Structures are given as structure tokens and as C-alpha cells.
Amino acid sequence: MLDADFFRRWITAAASSIDQQADRLTALDSAIGDADHGSNMQRGFAAVVTALKEEAPDTPGAVLTLAGRKLISTVGGASGPLYGTLLRRAGKALGDDTEVSEAQLAEALRAGVDGVRALGGAAPGDKTMLDALVPAVDALADGFAAARSAAEEGAVATVPLLARKGRASYLGERSIGHQDPGATSSALLIAALAETAEVSGE
């Protein structure tokens, strides 16, 4: 079972990974976007970590709901609302339970992904964060490591795709040949989850 401390450690690990990879995310975004994905995500997740320390939410759902709310208020562009929706929807799906199972987390993340689909109007194959998140959630039934592999493979698989949504879609065929920054940061989020589970012995 996974408690609030597990979720705090997951989000803190994700923030650390995004901080380390911010320059890479911005470089990816400079090719097909506004060249600010790394700095925006870095700022947003730093604010989330601060908020988690200050407010100390005591349930898994409250951790994710707070994280989502903070991302919406601090991350510019489309990333804030999309990531915020992912985590807020997942948090609400978990409810007020003090501990949740891996199966409950998988279902909650699926609810979050459905929220991202609805908000952005994208689908897998459109060269967005969904190309990492959808296979990751599907693979969670086989464990956290499987989800991590699926997310990383999904992010790499965006390279040959034509962008159909978001800023990159304005480039048309020039978007082909570049890895999607949103899918890449989503893979970092899932990798942090897998690493947290590994350290926790889950």
C-alpha cells in the first residue's frame, strides 16, 4: 500500500529529475515549440515541492491535488493546465484514503490521462505527452518498471511523428524528426514513480 509519504517522495523525485533535465527539455522545445518547457516545468515543480513542505497534505489524493493546483498556477503555456489536470484528476480519483493500492493508483492516473485528453483534444500518435502517458498507464498493471519502460519508449517513438496538436503542429512536416518535450517530461514523471517504488520496495 502507498501512503502520503510515498507520493510526496515521488513528486519530489520528479522535481529533482526535471531540474536536472531542464536544459534538455528546453532544447527539445526550442526545435518545435517556444523553448521554455524546461524552465516552466522547473519553476512549477519547485513551487510544488515548497507547497508540499508548507502544507504537508496527509493523504495520497491530497498530495496530487495540491501538486496539480500548484502547477496550474505557476507553469506557463499549455503545460501547466495539462500537467495540473493530470495530477488533480488523479488526486480526486484517489479520494480521502490514507493508503492506496497500486491498482487504485493506476486507475487514478487513467482518470488523469482522460482529463488531459479532454482538455487538449489530443490522442496517442499526435506527438504529445499522451504518447508517453497512455502506454505507461496501460503498463502499470505489470508493475512500475514496466510503466517506466513504456513511457520512455513512447517518448522516443514521438521522433518520427507529425505533430497534430499544440505549438509543434504549426510546423507541419518540420515537426518530424524531433522528440516531443511534453512526452519527454511525462516519461521523467513516470521514471520518478518507478524509482520511488524501487527504493520503497514496492
C-alpha positions in Angstrom: 0.0 0.0 0.0 1.1 3.5 -0.8 0.8 6.4 1.7 1.1 10.2 1.5 4.8 10.0 2.2 5.3 7.8 -0.8 3.5 10.3 -3.0 5.5 13.2 -1.6 8.7 11.4 -2.3 7.5 10.6 -5.9 6.7 14.2 -6.7 9.9 15.4 -5.0 11.9 12.9 -7.1 10.1 14.1 -10.2 11.0 17.7 -9.4 14.7 16.8 -9.0 14.7 14.9 -12.3 13.1 17.8 -14.1 15.5 20.2 -12.5 18.4 18.1 -13.8 16.9 17.7 -17.3 15.6 21.2 -17.7 18.2 22.2 -20.3 17.4 19.1 -22.3 13.7 19.7 -22.2 14.2 23.3 -23.3 16.5 22.2 -26.1 13.8 19.8 -27.3 11.2 22.5 -27.1 13.4 25.0 -29.0 13.2 22.8 -32.0 9.4 22.5 -32.2 8.0 24.9 -29.5 8.6 28.0 -27.5 11.9 27.0 -26.0 10.5 27.3 -22.4 9.3 23.8 -21.5 12.3 23.1 -19.3 12.3 26.4 -17.4 8.5 26.3 -17.0 8.4 22.8 -15.6 11.4 23.5 -13.4 9.7 26.5 -11.9 6.4 24.7 -11.4 7.8 21.6 -9.8 10.0 23.7 -7.5 6.8 25.5 -6.4 5.1 22.2 -5.8 7.9 20.9 -3.6 7.8 24.1 -1.5 4.0 23.8 -1.2 4.2 20.2 -0.1 6.6 21.1 2.7 4.4 24.1 3.8 1.0 22.4 3.7 2.0 18.8 4.4 -1.0 17.1 2.9 -1.7 13.8 4.7 -3.3 11.6 2.1 -2.2 10.5 -1.4 -5.1 12.2 -3.0 -4.3 15.5 -1.3 -0.7 15.3 -2.3 -1.6 15.0 -6.0 -4.4 17.5 -5.8 -2.1 20.1 -4.3 0.6 19.4 -6.8 -1.8 19.8 -9.7 -3.2 23.0 -8.4 0.2 24.5 -7.9 1.3 23.5 -11.4 -1.7 25.2 -12.9 -0.9 28.5 -11.1 2.8 28.5 -11.7 3.6 26.9 -15.1 3.1 29.0 -18.2 1.8 27.9 -21.6 -0.2 24.7 -22.1 2.0 22.6 -19.8 0.6 24.0 -16.5 -3.1 23.2 -17.2 -2.3 19.8 -18.8 0.0 18.6 -16.0 -2.2 20.2 -13.4 -5.2 18.4 -14.8 -3.3 15.1 -14.8 -2.4 15.3 -11.1 -5.6 17.0 -9.9 -7.9 14.4 -11.6 -5.7 11.6 -10.3 -5.8 13.1 -6.8 -9.6 13.5 -6.8 -9.9 9.9 -8.1 -7.9 8.6 -5.0 -10.3 10.4 -2.7 -9.6 10.6 1.1 -8.0 7.2 1.7 -4.8 7.4 3.8 -3.3 4.5 1.8 -4.0 3.3 -1.8 -3.1 0.2 -3.7 -1.1 0.1 -7.0 -4.3 -0.8 -8.8 -6.0 2.3 -7.3 -3.1 4.5 -8.4 -3.3 3.0 -11.9 -7.0 3.8 -12.2 -6.4 7.3 -10.8 -3.7 8.0 -13.3 -6.0 6.8 -16.0 -8.6 9.3 -14.9 -5.9 12.0 -15.0 -4.9 11.0 -18.5 -8.6 11.1 -19.6 -8.6 14.6 -18.3 -5.6 15.5 -20.3 -7.2 14.0 -23.4 -10.4 16.1 -22.9 -8.5 19.3 -22.2 -6.0 19.2 -25.0 -8.2 17.3 -27.6 -5.2 15.1 -28.4 -4.9 11.3 -28.8 -1.9 8.9 -28.9 0.0 9.4 -32.1 -0.5 13.2 -32.1 3.1 13.8 -30.7 2.1 15.0 -27.2 2.6 13.9 -23.6 -0.1 11.3 -24.2 2.3 9.3 -26.3 4.2 8.6 -23.0 1.4 8.6 -20.5 -1.1 6.3 -22.2 1.3 3.4 -22.7 2.7 4.0 -19.2 -0.8 3.7 -17.6 -1.6 0.7 -19.7 1.7 -1.0 -18.5 1.2 -0.2 -14.8 -0.7 -3.5 -14.4 2.6 -5.2 -14.9 4.4 -3.0 -12.4 6.2 0.3 -12.0 9.3 -0.7 -14.0 7.1 -1.8 -17.0 5.3 1.6 -16.8 8.7 3.4 -16.9 9.9 1.5 -19.9 6.6 2.1 -21.7 6.8 5.8 -21.0 10.4 6.1 -22.2 9.7 4.1 -25.3 6.6 6.2 -26.0 8.6 9.4 -25.7 11.3 8.2 -28.2 8.6 7.0 -30.5 7.4 10.6 -31.0 10.6 11.4 -33.0 9.2 10.3 -36.4 5.6 11.5 -35.8 3.9 14.5 -37.3 2.7 16.8 -34.6 -1.1 17.3 -34.8 -1.7 19.2 -31.6 0.0 22.1 -29.7 2.5 24.6 -30.8 4.5 21.9 -32.7 1.6 21.3 -35.0 2.1 24.7 -36.6 5.4 23.5 -38.1 3.7 20.8 -40.1 6.2 18.3 -41.5 9.1 20.2 -39.9 8.0 18.7 -36.6 9.0 15.3 -37.9 12.4 14.1 -36.6 12.2 15.8 -33.1 11.3 14.2 -29.8 8.3 15.8 -28.1 9.3 17.7 -25.0 5.9 17.0 -23.2 6.3 13.3 -23.8 9.8 13.5 -22.5 8.9 15.3 -19.3 6.0 12.8 -18.8 8.5 10.0 -19.1 10.6 11.7 -16.4 7.5 11.8 -14.1 6.8 8.1 -14.6 10.5 7.2 -14.2 10.5 9.1 -10.8 7.5 7.0 -9.8 9.3 3.8 -10.6 12.4 4.9 -8.8 10.4 5.8 -5.7 8.7 2.4 -5.8 12.0 0.7 -6.1 13.5 2.5 -3.1 10.4 1.7 -1.1 10.5 -1.9 -2.0 7.1 -1.8 -3.8 
